[in-house]
Amino acid sequence: MLTKEQLEVIRQRTLERIQMRKEDENQAVRVVVGMATCGIAAGARPIMRAFMDECNLRNLTHVQITQTGCVGMCRYEPMADVIFPGKDPVTYVQLTPEKVRRIVAEHVVNGQPVKEFTIGAVLNNQ
């Protein structure tokens, strides 16, 4: 069992992290992974894990990785959006962990979308 002092330390750390997130919210790059049943069935869990692992490996503290439900394009799952503040989202489709590593390196870190993995590129090639 934790003491009252230990609980207070945990509370203060949590409040500090929440405040830092609020301050960084306008500066954060958001990665939103489709985690509806269709996405999960197509392999979205390893995709979400790959984004988290790659961002942790690179110590990217300005990246928020979240999930969303169905976006209505099940045949293109697993999918994720990368959203920079003030810019349009870039939607990546048919993802693999290898593609995620490249997306993090080129888009999240260097600001250059990986066009051949985007929904536009896939639709143009059909």
Order of alpha helices (4+ residues) and beta strands (2+ residues): alpha-beta-alpha-alpha-beta-beta-beta-alpha-alpha
